Amino acid sequence: YIRNYLTTGERQIIGIGRIVEARLANGDSIPVELKIGEANIGERKLFTGFIRDITEKQANVHRIGELQAELSNFSRLSAVGTMASAMAHELNQPLTAVANYLEAARDMLDDPSPDNLAMVQEAMAAAAEQSIRAGQIVRRLRDYVSRGELDLRPFPLKEIIDDAVTIAKVGIDGPLARVVLRLDDPDVKVMADRLQLRQVFANLVRNAIEALAETENPQVWIHGRQAGEEIIVEVRDNGPGLSEDLLHSPFEAFQTTKATGMGLGLSICQTIVEAHGSSIQVASEPGTGACFTFTLRIASDVAM
């Protein structure tokens, strides 16, 4: 290093320092930080070397890396209790749908007319589809615990929302709110974990429908508008709006104003939306309904 510096003037270690390997008298090698200082004495140059054993420092850095990895894994695993509750919440919708479809099929079999048998087949097919969805939810939870990753692929946004609205309406007692979907580009595709994103829309729409139970002319609007490489999504209703307590921290787990329910729907939505690289906001005024907003990344031609 010194010879090269004296020849070329290029500083590779002078005043910079670097990590090198040193050999002890017993033959062991250790990592050391080598720094060389330069001093001019008349026409002579004096170089002084400073060597510091960094074995412990590197061990600490390595240990910190291990602890960070363990902490990351622990953070996921420590959330398993909440995730188990979340899974129960998510499984409730498809399992309720299965029960409703099978119950309807059983009732129609009391009068096995050709028309009823055709509807029984449709109900059984729908029940099978929902049972598959329940299995997908369990597998996604397993994948989350093991890897903490999403399966992001290009999917038609309209298709995801249509499926979610159908799921959200299952098991609702009484009149259903009118759900209006408007996408600036009906064919737009977004990068998403289809199952997870469908759960977001299903939760938001179902919450809106339930909140509109006593509203005259209940309506839910879903709007997607393009902004650069993203789609801004709004889910809005004309219900009573969020309560003051819920509006203070709407996405906190286990917080609910419903007589039944676990208060996990919005918390799940927030987790999924954030995993997609976005954030979800809510605006609500008493008597004017609630509006949830988040963004999704548009799938590029390369991704598709």
ZARO-937223 format. One record per residue (C-alpha): residue number from 1; x, y, z. Coordinates in steps of 0.2 Angstrom, whole numbers. Each point is the difference from the previous one (the first is absolute). Example, Ala and Ser with C-alpha at 12.3 -4.5 7.8 and 13.67 -1.06 7.14 Angstrom:
BEGIN
SITE_1_62_-22_39
SITE_2_6_17_-3
This chain:
BEGIN
SITE_1_0_0_0
SITE_2_14_12_5
SITE_3_10_-4_-15
SITE_4_-14_2_-12
SITE_5_-4_17_9
SITE_6_18_6_-2
SITE_7_0_-5_-19
SITE_8_-17_5_-5
SITE_9_-7_12_13
SITE_10_-16_-10_1
SITE_11_-6_-2_18
SITE_12_-6_-18_2
SITE_13_2_0_19
SITE_14_9_16_5
SITE_15_-12_10_11
SITE_16_-14_-12_-5
SITE_17_3_-16_9
SITE_18_-7_-18_-4
SITE_19_-4_-16_7
SITE_20_14_-13_-2
SITE_21_5_-17_8
SITE_22_14_-1_12
SITE_23_9_-15_6
SITE_24_4_-3_19
SITE_25_16_-8_6
SITE_26_-9_-16_3
SITE_27_-5_-1_-18
SITE_28_-19_6_2
SITE_29_-7_13_-11
SITE_30_-10_14_6
SITE_31_-9_15_-9
SITE_32_8_17_4
SITE_33_-3_17_-6
SITE_34_16_8_-7
SITE_35_2_18_-2
SITE_36_16_9_-6
SITE_37_4_18_4
SITE_38_12_11_-10
SITE_39_11_13_6
SITE_40_13_11_-9
SITE_41_17_3_9
SITE_42_10_11_-11
SITE_43_2_-9_-17
SITE_44_-4_-17_9
SITE_45_-17_-8_2
SITE_46_-4_-9_16
SITE_47_-14_-13_0
SITE_48_-7_-7_16
SITE_49_-12_-15_0
SITE_50_-14_-2_13
SITE_51_-7_-18_2
SITE_52_-16_-3_10
SITE_53_-7_-18_3
SITE_54_-18_0_-6
SITE_55_-4_-18_4
SITE_56_-12_5_13
SITE_57_-7_14_-10
SITE_58_-4_-12_-15
SITE_59_-7_-13_12
SITE_60_-12_13_7
SITE_61_-5_5_-18
SITE_62_-3_-18_-4
SITE_63_-10_-2_16
SITE_64_-10_15_-4
SITE_65_-4_-6_-17
SITE_66_-6_-17_8
SITE_67_-10_9_13
SITE_68_-8_11_-14
SITE_69_-5_-15_-10
SITE_70_-6_-9_16
SITE_71_-10_16_5
SITE_72_-8_1_-18
SITE_73_-5_-19_2
SITE_74_-6_3_17
SITE_75_-10_15_-5
SITE_76_-9_-11_-12
SITE_77_-2_-15_11
SITE_78_-6_11_15
SITE_79_-14_6_-11
SITE_80_-6_-18_-3
SITE_81_-13_3_14
SITE_82_-7_15_-8
SITE_83_2_-8_-17
SITE_84_-10_-16_6
SITE_85_-14_12_5
SITE_86_2_8_-16
SITE_87_-1_-16_-9
SITE_88_-16_-5_9
SITE_89_-7_17_-5
SITE_90_4_-3_-18
SITE_91_-6_-18_0
SITE_92_-16_5_7
SITE_93_-6_7_-17
SITE_94_4_-15_-11
SITE_95_-6_-12_13
SITE_96_-16_10_2
SITE_97_-3_0_-19
SITE_98_3_-19_0
SITE_99_-13_-3_13
SITE_100_-13_12_-8
SITE_101_3_-8_-17
SITE_102_-2_-18_7
SITE_103_-15_5_10
SITE_104_-9_7_-16
SITE_105_5_-15_-9
SITE_106_-8_-11_13
SITE_107_-16_10_0
SITE_108_-1_-1_-19
SITE_109_2_-19_1
SITE_110_-17_-1_9
SITE_111_-8_4_-17
SITE_112_12_-8_-13
SITE_113_-7_8_-15
SITE_114_12_2_-15
SITE_115_1_19_3
SITE_116_4_-3_19
SITE_117_13_-14_-5
SITE_118_9_13_-11
SITE_119_0_12_14
SITE_120_7_-13_12
SITE_121_14_-3_-12
SITE_122_4_18_0
SITE_123_-1_1_19
SITE_124_12_-15_2
SITE_125_12_7_-13
SITE_126_0_17_10
SITE_127_2_-10_16
SITE_128_15_-9_-7
SITE_129_8_16_-6
SITE_130_-2_8_17
SITE_131_8_-15_9
SITE_132_15_1_-12
SITE_133_1_19_5
SITE_134_1_-6_18
SITE_135_14_-11_-4
SITE_136_9_14_-9
SITE_137_-2_11_16
SITE_138_8_-14_11
SITE_139_15_-2_-13
SITE_140_3_19_-1
SITE_141_1_1_19
SITE_142_12_-15_0
SITE_143_11_9_-14
SITE_144_-1_16_10
SITE_145_7_-8_16
SITE_146_13_-9_-9
SITE_147_6_13_-13
SITE_148_-9_16_4
SITE_149_-2_3_-19
SITE_150_-15_4_-12
SITE_151_-3_-9_-16
SITE_152_0_16_-11
SITE_153_-6_-3_-18
SITE_154_-10_11_-13
SITE_155_-19_-2_2
SITE_156_-15_9_-7
SITE_157_-6_12_14
SITE_158_-18_-2_-6
SITE_159_0_-18_2
SITE_160_7_0_18
SITE_161_-13_13_5
SITE_162_-14_-9_-8
SITE_163_5_-16_9
SITE_164_2_10_17
SITE_165_-17_8_-2
SITE_166_-9_-17_-3
SITE_167_9_-7_16
SITE_168_-4_16_10
SITE_169_-19_-2_-3
SITE_170_-1_-19_5
SITE_171_-9_-2_17
SITE_172_-7_18_1
SITE_173_-17_1_7
SITE_174_-12_13_-6
SITE_175_1_11_-15
SITE_176_17_2_-9
SITE_177_8_16_-4
SITE_178_3_4_-18
SITE_179_18_-1_-4
SITE_180_6_10_-15
SITE_181_17_-3_-7
SITE_182_9_13_-12
SITE_183_17_-3_-6
SITE_184_8_14_-12
SITE_185_7_-15_-9
SITE_186_-11_-16_2
SITE_187_14_-11_-7
SITE_188_14_6_11
SITE_189_11_-13_9
SITE_190_9_3_16
SITE_191_14_-9_9
SITE_192_-8_-9_14
SITE_193_-2_-15_11
SITE_194_-17_-4_-7
SITE_195_-7_-9_15
SITE_196_7_13_12
SITE_197_-7_15_-10
SITE_198_-16_-8_-2
SITE_199_-1_-2_19
SITE_200_3_19_1
SITE_201_-15_4_-11
SITE_202_-11_-13_7
SITE_203_3_7_18
SITE_204_-3_18_-5
SITE_205_-15_-4_-10
SITE_206_-8_-11_13
SITE_207_4_13_14
SITE_208_-9_13_-11
SITE_209_-15_-11_-4
SITE_210_-2_-4_19
SITE_211_2_19_5
SITE_212_-14_4_-13
SITE_213_-13_-12_8
SITE_214_-11_15_6
SITE_215_4_12_-14
SITE_216_-13_5_-13
SITE_217_6_-4_-18
SITE_218_17_-8_6
SITE_219_14_1_-13
SITE_220_18_-5_0
SITE_221_11_8_-14
SITE_222_17_-7_-5
SITE_223_10_11_-11
SITE_224_17_-3_-8
SITE_225_9_14_-8
SITE_226_18_0_-8
SITE_227_13_11_7
SITE_228_17_-3_-9
SITE_229_5_-18_3
SITE_230_-13_-2_13
SITE_231_-19_-3_2
SITE_232_-8_10_14
SITE_233_-14_-10_7
SITE_234_-14_7_11
SITE_235_-14_-10_8
SITE_236_-13_12_6
SITE_237_-18_-2_8
SITE_238_-14_11_5
SITE_239_-2_-7_17
SITE_240_1_8_17
SITE_241_19_1_0
SITE_242_12_-7_13
SITE_243_-3_3_18
SITE_244_12_12_9
SITE_245_8_-14_9
SITE_246_3_-10_-15
SITE_247_6_15_-11
SITE_248_14_3_13
SITE_249_9_-16_-4
SITE_250_-11_-9_-13
SITE_251_14_-13_-5
SITE_252_4_-6_18
SITE_253_-3_-18_2
SITE_254_-14_-7_11
SITE_255_-9_17_-1
SITE_256_-19_-1_-5
SITE_257_-16_8_3
SITE_258_-10_-15_-6
SITE_259_-9_-11_12
SITE_260_8_-15_-8
SITE_261_17_0_-9
SITE_262_18_0_5
SITE_263_5_17_-6
SITE_264_13_-6_-12
SITE_265_-7_4_-17
SITE_266_8_17_-2
SITE_267_16_-5_9
SITE_268_2_-14_-13
SITE_269_-3_12_-14
SITE_270_14_12_6
SITE_271_12_-15_2
SITE_272_-4_-6_-18
SITE_273_1_17_-8
SITE_274_16_5_9
SITE_275_7_-17_-6
SITE_276_-4_6_-18
SITE_277_11_15_3
SITE_278_-14_12_3
SITE_279_-10_8_15
SITE_280_-18_1_3
SITE_281_-9_16_7
SITE_282_-18_3_5
SITE_283_-10_16_0
SITE_284_-17_1_9
SITE_285_-12_13_5
SITE_286_-16_-5_11
SITE_287_-15_-3_-11
SITE_288_10_1_-17
SITE_289_8_-17_0
SITE_290_18_-6_-1
SITE_291_13_-1_-14
SITE_292_15_-11_0
SITE_293_14_4_-12
SITE_294_16_-9_-5
SITE_295_10_-3_-15
SITE_296_5_-15_-11
SITE_297_15_-1_-12
SITE_298_-5_-2_-18
SITE_299_7_-16_-8
SITE_300_13_5_-13
SITE_301_0_-9_-17
SITE_302_17_-8_5
SITE_303_-9_-7_16
SITE_304_-14_-7_-11
